[in-house]
Amino acid sequence: MDENSVAAVLGKLDFEIFVLTAAHQDRRNGQIVCWVVPATIVPQVPRILVGVGRMTFTRELIEASQGFALNLLGKDQWPWVAHFGFRSGRETDKFATLSCKRGVTGSPILRGTVGYLDCQVRTLFDDGAGAHLFYLADVIDGKIVADRSPLCLHHLPELLPPEDLATMRQLLEQDAQCNLALLSKSRYQQQA
């Protein structure tokens, strides 16, 4: 397999950026996600598949509440990538300076985004081999809030300040190394 050729094909995919939020009791958090895929074509039964880091505080809140919200960012909301993506909610309340309301699931719905989906977990997919878990969820509420262009992964190199772009790349490299170690371990266990 030619890894560069595969990476070039995957590089053509356009991933929208969301702040995935979750809450349980008096704890709340949000993180950046871009692995969000519609999981049905039936409008009466909307479902979504989303990937969430296995070790994140947000994942703990999803497990406790069995719900989450996906807040679709607008292209002008690129500063939220650093706000929600570069630090853990275990140490700070990421919502302290932001306006939000509680959704049907109790998850924070951020004001001023392109739109949101409030979701109830249906199934967890965990192959035990990667750094991410995948949730299949029923969409129980949602709304377009502002008709504007969403922020996509390919926009970040042109929008983020150089220091934020460097931090993002460093964090992605750390995640990639963690994933590689887990995938290699899983592959070794399967061969044994």
PyMOL commands that place a pseudoatom at each C-alpha (Angstrom):
pseudoatom trace, name=CA, resn=MET, resi=1, chain=A, elem=C, hetatm=0, pos=[0.000, 0.000, 0.000]
pseudoatom trace, name=CA, resn=ASP, resi=2, chain=A, elem=C, hetatm=0, pos=[1.243, 3.454, -0.902]
pseudoatom trace, name=CA, resn=GLU, resi=3, chain=A, elem=C, hetatm=0, pos=[0.562, 5.472, 2.273]
pseudoatom trace, name=CA, resn=ASN, resi=4, chain=A, elem=C, hetatm=0, pos=[1.031, 8.814, 0.488]
pseudoatom trace, name=CA, resn=SER, resi=5, chain=A, elem=C, hetatm=0, pos=[-1.540, 7.923, -2.176]
pseudoatom trace, name=CA, resn=VAL, resi=6, chain=A, elem=C, hetatm=0, pos=[-4.065, 6.820, 0.441]
pseudoatom trace, name=CA, resn=ALA, resi=7, chain=A, elem=C, hetatm=0, pos=[-3.416, 10.006, 2.453]
pseudoatom trace, name=CA, resn=ALA, resi=8, chain=A, elem=C, hetatm=0, pos=[-3.969, 12.075, -0.721]
pseudoatom trace, name=CA, resn=VAL, resi=9, chain=A, elem=C, hetatm=0, pos=[-7.390, 10.474, -1.286]
pseudoatom trace, name=CA, resn=LEU, resi=10, chain=A, elem=C, hetatm=0, pos=[-8.394, 10.903, 2.369]
pseudoatom trace, name=CA, resn=GLY, resi=11, chain=A, elem=C, hetatm=0, pos=[-7.147, 14.499, 2.194]
pseudoatom trace, name=CA, resn=LYS, resi=12, chain=A, elem=C, hetatm=0, pos=[-9.902, 15.242, -0.319]
pseudoatom trace, name=CA, resn=LEU, resi=13, chain=A, elem=C, hetatm=0, pos=[-12.582, 14.593, 2.319]
pseudoatom trace, name=CA, resn=ASP, resi=14, chain=A, elem=C, hetatm=0, pos=[-14.031, 17.745, 3.833]
pseudoatom trace, name=CA, resn=PHE, resi=15, chain=A, elem=C, hetatm=0, pos=[-14.657, 17.435, 7.568]
pseudoatom trace, name=CA, resn=GLU, resi=16, chain=A, elem=C, hetatm=0, pos=[-16.888, 19.986, 9.275]
pseudoatom trace, name=CA, resn=ILE, resi=17, chain=A, elem=C, hetatm=0, pos=[-15.809, 20.993, 12.779]
pseudoatom trace, name=CA, resn=PHE, resi=18, chain=A, elem=C, hetatm=0, pos=[-18.162, 20.622, 15.712]
pseudoatom trace, name=CA, resn=VAL, resi=19, chain=A, elem=C, hetatm=0, pos=[-17.957, 21.310, 19.412]
pseudoatom trace, name=CA, resn=LEU, resi=20, chain=A, elem=C, hetatm=0, pos=[-19.298, 18.137, 20.965]
pseudoatom trace, name=CA, resn=THR, resi=21, chain=A, elem=C, hetatm=0, pos=[-20.756, 18.963, 24.388]
pseudoatom trace, name=CA, resn=ALA, resi=22, chain=A, elem=C, hetatm=0, pos=[-21.979, 16.762, 27.202]
pseudoatom trace, name=CA, resn=ALA, resi=23, chain=A, elem=C, hetatm=0, pos=[-23.109, 17.233, 30.775]
pseudoatom trace, name=CA, resn=HIS, resi=24, chain=A, elem=C, hetatm=0, pos=[-23.894, 15.109, 33.794]
pseudoatom trace, name=CA, resn=GLN, resi=25, chain=A, elem=C, hetatm=0, pos=[-25.218, 16.560, 37.037]
pseudoatom trace, name=CA, resn=ASP, resi=26, chain=A, elem=C, hetatm=0, pos=[-23.171, 19.743, 37.617]
pseudoatom trace, name=CA, resn=ARG, resi=27, chain=A, elem=C, hetatm=0, pos=[-20.275, 18.788, 35.330]
pseudoatom trace, name=CA, resn=ARG, resi=28, chain=A, elem=C, hetatm=0, pos=[-20.076, 19.845, 31.679]
pseudoatom trace, name=CA, resn=ASN, resi=29, chain=A, elem=C, hetatm=0, pos=[-17.482, 19.893, 28.949]
pseudoatom trace, name=CA, resn=GLY, resi=30, chain=A, elem=C, hetatm=0, pos=[-16.935, 20.305, 25.249]
pseudoatom trace, name=CA, resn=GLN, resi=31, chain=A, elem=C, hetatm=0, pos=[-14.325, 19.179, 22.760]
pseudoatom trace, name=CA, resn=ILE, resi=32, chain=A, elem=C, hetatm=0, pos=[-13.606, 19.579, 19.080]
pseudoatom trace, name=CA, resn=VAL, resi=33, chain=A, elem=C, hetatm=0, pos=[-14.674, 16.706, 16.823]
pseudoatom trace, name=CA, resn=CYS, resi=34, chain=A, elem=C, hetatm=0, pos=[-14.766, 16.309, 13.072]
pseudoatom trace, name=CA, resn=TRP, resi=35, chain=A, elem=C, hetatm=0, pos=[-15.591, 12.600, 12.754]
pseudoatom trace, name=CA, resn=VAL, resi=36, chain=A, elem=C, hetatm=0, pos=[-19.326, 13.153, 12.386]
pseudoatom trace, name=CA, resn=VAL, resi=37, chain=A, elem=C, hetatm=0, pos=[-21.298, 11.147, 9.820]
pseudoatom trace, name=CA, resn=PRO, resi=38, chain=A, elem=C, hetatm=0, pos=[-25.035, 10.835, 9.181]
pseudoatom trace, name=CA, resn=ALA, resi=39, chain=A, elem=C, hetatm=0, pos=[-25.954, 7.204, 9.837]
pseudoatom trace, name=CA, resn=THR, resi=40, chain=A, elem=C, hetatm=0, pos=[-29.337, 6.971, 8.119]
pseudoatom trace, name=CA, resn=ILE, resi=41, chain=A, elem=C, hetatm=0, pos=[-31.096, 8.348, 5.060]
pseudoatom trace, name=CA, resn=VAL, resi=42, chain=A, elem=C, hetatm=0, pos=[-34.512, 8.121, 6.720]
pseudoatom trace, name=CA, resn=PRO, resi=43, chain=A, elem=C, hetatm=0, pos=[-35.591, 11.653, 7.746]
pseudoatom trace, name=CA, resn=GLN, resi=44, chain=A, elem=C, hetatm=0, pos=[-38.063, 10.326, 10.330]
pseudoatom trace, name=CA, resn=VAL, resi=45, chain=A, elem=C, hetatm=0, pos=[-35.267, 8.484, 12.178]
pseudoatom trace, name=CA, resn=PRO, resi=46, chain=A, elem=C, hetatm=0, pos=[-32.200, 10.751, 12.097]
pseudoatom trace, name=CA, resn=ARG, resi=47, chain=A, elem=C, hetatm=0, pos=[-29.034, 9.155, 13.427]
pseudoatom trace, name=CA, resn=ILE, resi=48, chain=A, elem=C, hetatm=0, pos=[-25.429, 10.221, 13.636]
pseudoatom trace, name=CA, resn=LEU, resi=49, chain=A, elem=C, hetatm=0, pos=[-22.110, 8.393, 14.111]
pseudoatom trace, name=CA, resn=VAL, resi=50, chain=A, elem=C, hetatm=0, pos=[-19.403, 10.324, 15.943]
pseudoatom trace, name=CA, resn=GLY, resi=51, chain=A, elem=C, hetatm=0, pos=[-15.854, 9.499, 17.046]
pseudoatom trace, name=CA, resn=VAL, resi=52, chain=A, elem=C, hetatm=0, pos=[-14.733, 10.639, 20.508]
pseudoatom trace, name=CA, resn=GLY, resi=53, chain=A, elem=C, hetatm=0, pos=[-11.348, 10.278, 22.158]
pseudoatom trace, name=CA, resn=ARG, resi=54, chain=A, elem=C, hetatm=0, pos=[-11.277, 7.373, 24.581]
pseudoatom trace, name=CA, resn=MET, resi=55, chain=A, elem=C, hetatm=0, pos=[-9.387, 9.273, 27.298]
pseudoatom trace, name=CA, resn=THR, resi=56, chain=A, elem=C, hetatm=0, pos=[-11.354, 12.542, 27.232]
pseudoatom trace, name=CA, resn=PHE, resi=57, chain=A, elem=C, hetatm=0, pos=[-13.410, 14.102, 30.013]
pseudoatom trace, name=CA, resn=THR, resi=58, chain=A, elem=C, hetatm=0, pos=[-16.230, 14.622, 27.502]
pseudoatom trace, name=CA, resn=ARG, resi=59, chain=A, elem=C, hetatm=0, pos=[-16.355, 10.861, 26.875]
pseudoatom trace, name=CA, resn=GLU, resi=60, chain=A, elem=C, hetatm=0, pos=[-16.801, 10.285, 30.618]
pseudoatom trace, name=CA, resn=LEU, resi=61, chain=A, elem=C, hetatm=0, pos=[-19.763, 12.685, 30.610]
pseudoatom trace, name=CA, resn=ILE, resi=62, chain=A, elem=C, hetatm=0, pos=[-21.299, 10.967, 27.563]
pseudoatom trace, name=CA, resn=GLU, resi=63, chain=A, elem=C, hetatm=0, pos=[-21.009, 7.602, 29.318]
pseudoatom trace, name=CA, resn=ALA, resi=64, chain=A, elem=C, hetatm=0, pos=[-22.676, 8.995, 32.465]
pseudoatom trace, name=CA, resn=SER, resi=65, chain=A, elem=C, hetatm=0, pos=[-25.483, 10.895, 30.690]
pseudoatom trace, name=CA, resn=GLN, resi=66, chain=A, elem=C, hetatm=0, pos=[-25.933, 8.810, 27.524]
pseudoatom trace, name=CA, resn=GLY, resi=67, chain=A, elem=C, hetatm=0, pos=[-26.364, 12.061, 25.588]
pseudoatom trace, name=CA, resn=PHE, resi=68, chain=A, elem=C, hetatm=0, pos=[-24.411, 14.781, 23.820]
pseudoatom trace, name=CA, resn=ALA, resi=69, chain=A, elem=C, hetatm=0, pos=[-24.890, 17.753, 21.517]
pseudoatom trace, name=CA, resn=LEU, resi=70, chain=A, elem=C, hetatm=0, pos=[-23.049, 18.585, 18.310]
pseudoatom trace, name=CA, resn=ASN, resi=71, chain=A, elem=C, hetatm=0, pos=[-22.629, 22.336, 17.769]
pseudoatom trace, name=CA, resn=LEU, resi=72, chain=A, elem=C, hetatm=0, pos=[-21.606, 23.058, 14.148]
pseudoatom trace, name=CA, resn=LEU, resi=73, chain=A, elem=C, hetatm=0, pos=[-19.114, 25.916, 14.052]
pseudoatom trace, name=CA, resn=GLY, resi=74, chain=A, elem=C, hetatm=0, pos=[-19.180, 28.718, 11.513]
pseudoatom trace, name=CA, resn=LYS, resi=75, chain=A, elem=C, hetatm=0, pos=[-16.018, 29.618, 9.633]
pseudoatom trace, name=CA, resn=ASP, resi=76, chain=A, elem=C, hetatm=0, pos=[-15.777, 32.804, 11.729]
pseudoatom trace, name=CA, resn=GLN, resi=77, chain=A, elem=C, hetatm=0, pos=[-15.709, 30.735, 14.941]
pseudoatom trace, name=CA, resn=TRP, resi=78, chain=A, elem=C, hetatm=0, pos=[-12.222, 29.347, 14.347]
pseudoatom trace, name=CA, resn=PRO, resi=79, chain=A, elem=C, hetatm=0, pos=[-10.975, 30.700, 17.742]
pseudoatom trace, name=CA, resn=TRP, resi=80, chain=A, elem=C, hetatm=0, pos=[-13.169, 28.053, 19.403]
pseudoatom trace, name=CA, resn=VAL, resi=81, chain=A, elem=C, hetatm=0, pos=[-10.860, 25.356, 18.012]
pseudoatom trace, name=CA, resn=ALA, resi=82, chain=A, elem=C, hetatm=0, pos=[-8.157, 26.380, 20.486]
pseudoatom trace, name=CA, resn=HIS, resi=83, chain=A, elem=C, hetatm=0, pos=[-10.706, 27.133, 23.225]
pseudoatom trace, name=CA, resn=PHE, resi=84, chain=A, elem=C, hetatm=0, pos=[-12.311, 23.673, 23.104]
pseudoatom trace, name=CA, resn=GLY, resi=85, chain=A, elem=C, hetatm=0, pos=[-9.477, 21.653, 21.602]
pseudoatom trace, name=CA, resn=PHE, resi=86, chain=A, elem=C, hetatm=0, pos=[-6.225, 22.570, 23.306]
pseudoatom trace, name=CA, resn=ARG, resi=87, chain=A, elem=C, hetatm=0, pos=[-6.985, 21.976, 26.989]
pseudoatom trace, name=CA, resn=SER, resi=88, chain=A, elem=C, hetatm=0, pos=[-8.896, 19.575, 29.169]
pseudoatom trace, name=CA, resn=GLY, resi=89, chain=A, elem=C, hetatm=0, pos=[-12.190, 20.428, 30.811]
pseudoatom trace, name=CA, resn=ARG, resi=90, chain=A, elem=C, hetatm=0, pos=[-10.997, 18.573, 33.888]
pseudoatom trace, name=CA, resn=GLU, resi=91, chain=A, elem=C, hetatm=0, pos=[-8.985, 21.663, 34.838]
pseudoatom trace, name=CA, resn=THR, resi=92, chain=A, elem=C, hetatm=0, pos=[-11.189, 24.504, 33.580]
pseudoatom trace, name=CA, resn=ASP, resi=93, chain=A, elem=C, hetatm=0, pos=[-14.817, 25.335, 32.794]
pseudoatom trace, name=CA, resn=LYS, resi=94, chain=A, elem=C, hetatm=0, pos=[-14.706, 25.950, 29.050]
pseudoatom trace, name=CA, resn=PHE, resi=95, chain=A, elem=C, hetatm=0, pos=[-18.189, 27.515, 29.209]
pseudoatom trace, name=CA, resn=ALA, resi=96, chain=A, elem=C, hetatm=0, pos=[-17.399, 30.145, 31.858]
pseudoatom trace, name=CA, resn=THR, resi=97, chain=A, elem=C, hetatm=0, pos=[-17.150, 32.946, 29.264]
pseudoatom trace, name=CA, resn=LEU, resi=98, chain=A, elem=C, hetatm=0, pos=[-19.613, 31.576, 26.689]
pseudoatom trace, name=CA, resn=SER, resi=99, chain=A, elem=C, hetatm=0, pos=[-23.374, 31.797, 26.388]
pseudoatom trace, name=CA, resn=CYS, resi=100, chain=A, elem=C, hetatm=0, pos=[-25.183, 28.478, 26.167]
pseudoatom trace, name=CA, resn=LYS, resi=101, chain=A, elem=C, hetatm=0, pos=[-28.448, 26.797, 27.063]
pseudoatom trace, name=CA, resn=ARG, resi=102, chain=A, elem=C, hetatm=0, pos=[-29.266, 23.227, 28.052]
pseudoatom trace, name=CA, resn=GLY, resi=103, chain=A, elem=C, hetatm=0, pos=[-30.559, 20.970, 25.318]
pseudoatom trace, name=CA, resn=VAL, resi=104, chain=A, elem=C, hetatm=0, pos=[-33.110, 18.180, 25.663]
pseudoatom trace, name=CA, resn=THR, resi=105, chain=A, elem=C, hetatm=0, pos=[-30.334, 15.807, 26.800]
pseudoatom trace, name=CA, resn=GLY, resi=106, chain=A, elem=C, hetatm=0, pos=[-28.972, 18.382, 29.249]
pseudoatom trace, name=CA, resn=SER, resi=107, chain=A, elem=C, hetatm=0, pos=[-25.950, 18.963, 27.018]
pseudoatom trace, name=CA, resn=PRO, resi=108, chain=A, elem=C, hetatm=0, pos=[-24.804, 22.554, 26.466]
pseudoatom trace, name=CA, resn=ILE, resi=109, chain=A, elem=C, hetatm=0, pos=[-26.073, 24.147, 23.248]
pseudoatom trace, name=CA, resn=LEU, resi=110, chain=A, elem=C, hetatm=0, pos=[-23.737, 26.973, 22.258]
pseudoatom trace, name=CA, resn=ARG, resi=111, chain=A, elem=C, hetatm=0, pos=[-25.318, 30.197, 21.069]
pseudoatom trace, name=CA, resn=GLY, resi=112, chain=A, elem=C, hetatm=0, pos=[-24.324, 31.663, 17.711]
pseudoatom trace, name=CA, resn=THR, resi=113, chain=A, elem=C, hetatm=0, pos=[-23.251, 28.478, 15.938]
pseudoatom trace, name=CA, resn=VAL, resi=114, chain=A, elem=C, hetatm=0, pos=[-24.432, 27.424, 12.487]
pseudoatom trace, name=CA, resn=GLY, resi=115, chain=A, elem=C, hetatm=0, pos=[-26.684, 24.858, 14.130]
pseudoatom trace, name=CA, resn=TYR, resi=116, chain=A, elem=C, hetatm=0, pos=[-26.861, 21.993, 16.557]
pseudoatom trace, name=CA, resn=LEU, resi=117, chain=A, elem=C, hetatm=0, pos=[-27.975, 18.395, 16.955]
pseudoatom trace, name=CA, resn=ASP, resi=118, chain=A, elem=C, hetatm=0, pos=[-28.963, 17.081, 20.380]
pseudoatom trace, name=CA, resn=CYS, resi=119, chain=A, elem=C, hetatm=0, pos=[-28.361, 13.331, 20.511]
pseudoatom trace, name=CA, resn=GLN, resi=120, chain=A, elem=C, hetatm=0, pos=[-29.205, 10.310, 22.663]
pseudoatom trace, name=CA, resn=VAL, resi=121, chain=A, elem=C, hetatm=0, pos=[-26.683, 7.459, 22.571]
pseudoatom trace, name=CA, resn=ARG, resi=122, chain=A, elem=C, hetatm=0, pos=[-28.028, 4.311, 20.974]
pseudoatom trace, name=CA, resn=THR, resi=123, chain=A, elem=C, hetatm=0, pos=[-24.904, 2.127, 20.689]
pseudoatom trace, name=CA, resn=LEU, resi=124, chain=A, elem=C, hetatm=0, pos=[-21.205, 2.328, 21.510]
pseudoatom trace, name=CA, resn=PHE, resi=125, chain=A, elem=C, hetatm=0, pos=[-18.693, 0.803, 19.094]
pseudoatom trace, name=CA, resn=ASP, resi=126, chain=A, elem=C, hetatm=0, pos=[-15.415, -0.097, 20.778]
pseudoatom trace, name=CA, resn=ASP, resi=127, chain=A, elem=C, hetatm=0, pos=[-13.024, -2.380, 18.984]
pseudoatom trace, name=CA, resn=GLY, resi=128, chain=A, elem=C, hetatm=0, pos=[-10.540, -1.974, 21.828]
pseudoatom trace, name=CA, resn=ALA, resi=129, chain=A, elem=C, hetatm=0, pos=[-7.804, -1.177, 19.338]
pseudoatom trace, name=CA, resn=GLY, resi=130, chain=A, elem=C, hetatm=0, pos=[-7.832, 2.568, 18.873]
pseudoatom trace, name=CA, resn=ALA, resi=131, chain=A, elem=C, hetatm=0, pos=[-7.774, 5.785, 20.845]
pseudoatom trace, name=CA, resn=HIS, resi=132, chain=A, elem=C, hetatm=0, pos=[-11.360, 6.593, 19.815]
pseudoatom trace, name=CA, resn=LEU, resi=133, chain=A, elem=C, hetatm=0, pos=[-14.793, 5.232, 20.568]
pseudoatom trace, name=CA, resn=PHE, resi=134, chain=A, elem=C, hetatm=0, pos=[-17.685, 5.606, 18.156]
pseudoatom trace, name=CA, resn=TYR, resi=135, chain=A, elem=C, hetatm=0, pos=[-21.203, 6.444, 19.230]
pseudoatom trace, name=CA, resn=LEU, resi=136, chain=A, elem=C, hetatm=0, pos=[-24.282, 5.782, 17.146]
pseudoatom trace, name=CA, resn=ALA, resi=137, chain=A, elem=C, hetatm=0, pos=[-26.913, 8.209, 18.413]
pseudoatom trace, name=CA, resn=ASP, resi=138, chain=A, elem=C, hetatm=0, pos=[-30.490, 9.168, 17.714]
pseudoatom trace, name=CA, resn=VAL, resi=139, chain=A, elem=C, hetatm=0, pos=[-30.907, 12.865, 16.942]
pseudoatom trace, name=CA, resn=ILE, resi=140, chain=A, elem=C, hetatm=0, pos=[-33.746, 14.008, 19.199]
pseudoatom trace, name=CA, resn=ASP, resi=141, chain=A, elem=C, hetatm=0, pos=[-33.542, 17.742, 18.515]
pseudoatom trace, name=CA, resn=GLY, resi=142, chain=A, elem=C, hetatm=0, pos=[-31.707, 20.098, 16.184]
pseudoatom trace, name=CA, resn=LYS, resi=143, chain=A, elem=C, hetatm=0, pos=[-31.890, 23.411, 14.439]
pseudoatom trace, name=CA, resn=ILE, resi=144, chain=A, elem=C, hetatm=0, pos=[-30.112, 25.648, 11.944]
pseudoatom trace, name=CA, resn=VAL, resi=145, chain=A, elem=C, hetatm=0, pos=[-29.347, 28.804, 13.919]
pseudoatom trace, name=CA, resn=ALA, resi=146, chain=A, elem=C, hetatm=0, pos=[-27.498, 30.855, 11.292]
pseudoatom trace, name=CA, resn=ASP, resi=147, chain=A, elem=C, hetatm=0, pos=[-27.296, 30.342, 7.538]
pseudoatom trace, name=CA, resn=ARG, resi=148, chain=A, elem=C, hetatm=0, pos=[-23.560, 30.671, 7.003]
pseudoatom trace, name=CA, resn=SER, resi=149, chain=A, elem=C, hetatm=0, pos=[-20.628, 28.541, 5.921]
pseudoatom trace, name=CA, resn=PRO, resi=150, chain=A, elem=C, hetatm=0, pos=[-19.431, 25.924, 8.402]
pseudoatom trace, name=CA, resn=LEU, resi=151, chain=A, elem=C, hetatm=0, pos=[-15.832, 25.712, 9.540]
pseudoatom trace, name=CA, resn=CYS, resi=152, chain=A, elem=C, hetatm=0, pos=[-14.027, 22.766, 7.945]
pseudoatom trace, name=CA, resn=LEU, resi=153, chain=A, elem=C, hetatm=0, pos=[-10.765, 21.065, 8.767]
pseudoatom trace, name=CA, resn=HIS, resi=154, chain=A, elem=C, hetatm=0, pos=[-9.132, 22.305, 5.558]
pseudoatom trace, name=CA, resn=HIS, resi=155, chain=A, elem=C, hetatm=0, pos=[-9.798, 25.941, 6.603]
pseudoatom trace, name=CA, resn=LEU, resi=156, chain=A, elem=C, hetatm=0, pos=[-7.637, 25.775, 9.726]
pseudoatom trace, name=CA, resn=PRO, resi=157, chain=A, elem=C, hetatm=0, pos=[-4.184, 26.247, 8.155]
pseudoatom trace, name=CA, resn=GLU, resi=158, chain=A, elem=C, hetatm=0, pos=[-5.324, 29.567, 6.638]
pseudoatom trace, name=CA, resn=LEU, resi=159, chain=A, elem=C, hetatm=0, pos=[-7.273, 30.781, 9.709]
pseudoatom trace, name=CA, resn=LEU, resi=160, chain=A, elem=C, hetatm=0, pos=[-5.359, 29.758, 12.821]
pseudoatom trace, name=CA, resn=PRO, resi=161, chain=A, elem=C, hetatm=0, pos=[-2.512, 31.944, 14.069]
pseudoatom trace, name=CA, resn=PRO, resi=162, chain=A, elem=C, hetatm=0, pos=[0.870, 30.222, 13.572]
pseudoatom trace, name=CA, resn=GLU, resi=163, chain=A, elem=C, hetatm=0, pos=[1.257, 29.341, 17.274]
pseudoatom trace, name=CA, resn=ASP, resi=164, chain=A, elem=C, hetatm=0, pos=[-2.229, 27.761, 17.381]
pseudoatom trace, name=CA, resn=LEU, resi=165, chain=A, elem=C, hetatm=0, pos=[-1.577, 25.875, 14.151]
pseudoatom trace, name=CA, resn=ALA, resi=166, chain=A, elem=C, hetatm=0, pos=[1.684, 24.538, 15.626]
pseudoatom trace, name=CA, resn=THR, resi=167, chain=A, elem=C, hetatm=0, pos=[-0.136, 23.467, 18.804]
pseudoatom trace, name=CA, resn=MET, resi=168, chain=A, elem=C, hetatm=0, pos=[-2.859, 21.765, 16.762]
pseudoatom trace, name=CA, resn=ARG, resi=169, chain=A, elem=C, hetatm=0, pos=[-0.297, 19.866, 14.698]
pseudoatom trace, name=CA, resn=GLN, resi=170, chain=A, elem=C, hetatm=0, pos=[1.590, 18.833, 17.831]
pseudoatom trace, name=CA, resn=LEU, resi=171, chain=A, elem=C, hetatm=0, pos=[-1.593, 17.526, 19.479]
pseudoatom trace, name=CA, resn=LEU, resi=172, chain=A, elem=C, hetatm=0, pos=[-2.594, 15.665, 16.304]
pseudoatom trace, name=CA, resn=GLU, resi=173, chain=A, elem=C, hetatm=0, pos=[0.863, 14.071, 16.128]
pseudoatom trace, name=CA, resn=GLN, resi=174, chain=A, elem=C, hetatm=0, pos=[0.564, 12.951, 19.764]
pseudoatom trace, name=CA, resn=ASP, resi=175, chain=A, elem=C, hetatm=0, pos=[-2.859, 11.458, 19.016]
pseudoatom trace, name=CA, resn=ALA, resi=176, chain=A, elem=C, hetatm=0, pos=[-1.487, 9.733, 15.907]
pseudoatom trace, name=CA, resn=GLN, resi=177, chain=A, elem=C, hetatm=0, pos=[1.377, 8.174, 17.900]
pseudoatom trace, name=CA, resn=CYS, resi=178, chain=A, elem=C, hetatm=0, pos=[-1.065, 6.991, 20.580]
pseudoatom trace, name=CA, resn=ASN, resi=179, chain=A, elem=C, hetatm=0, pos=[-3.342, 5.497, 17.922]
pseudoatom trace, name=CA, resn=LEU, resi=180, chain=A, elem=C, hetatm=0, pos=[-0.419, 3.835, 16.156]
pseudoatom trace, name=CA, resn=ALA, resi=181, chain=A, elem=C, hetatm=0, pos=[0.738, 2.219, 19.392]
pseudoatom trace, name=CA, resn=LEU, resi=182, chain=A, elem=C, hetatm=0, pos=[-2.761, 0.917, 20.156]
pseudoatom trace, name=CA, resn=LEU, resi=183, chain=A, elem=C, hetatm=0, pos=[-3.327, -0.319, 16.592]
pseudoatom trace, name=CA, resn=SER, resi=184, chain=A, elem=C, hetatm=0, pos=[0.089, -2.029, 16.506]
pseudoatom trace, name=CA, resn=LYS, resi=185, chain=A, elem=C, hetatm=0, pos=[-0.618, -3.714, 19.854]
pseudoatom trace, name=CA, resn=SER, resi=186, chain=A, elem=C, hetatm=0, pos=[-4.003, -4.912, 18.580]
pseudoatom trace, name=CA, resn=ARG, resi=187, chain=A, elem=C, hetatm=0, pos=[-2.482, -6.225, 15.346]
pseudoatom trace, name=CA, resn=TYR, resi=188, chain=A, elem=C, hetatm=0, pos=[0.189, -8.104, 17.341]
pseudoatom trace, name=CA, resn=GLN, resi=189, chain=A, elem=C, hetatm=0, pos=[-2.468, -9.637, 19.632]
pseudoatom trace, name=CA, resn=GLN, resi=190, chain=A, elem=C, hetatm=0, pos=[-4.512, -10.791, 16.625]
pseudoatom trace, name=CA, resn=GLN, resi=191, chain=A, elem=C, hetatm=0, pos=[-1.471, -12.486, 15.073]
pseudoatom trace, name=CA, resn=ALA, resi=192, chain=A, elem=C, hetatm=0, pos=[-0.471, -14.248, 18.317]
for i in range(1, 192): cmd.bond("trace and resi %d" % i, "trace and resi %d" % (i + 1))
show_as sticks, trace
zoom trace
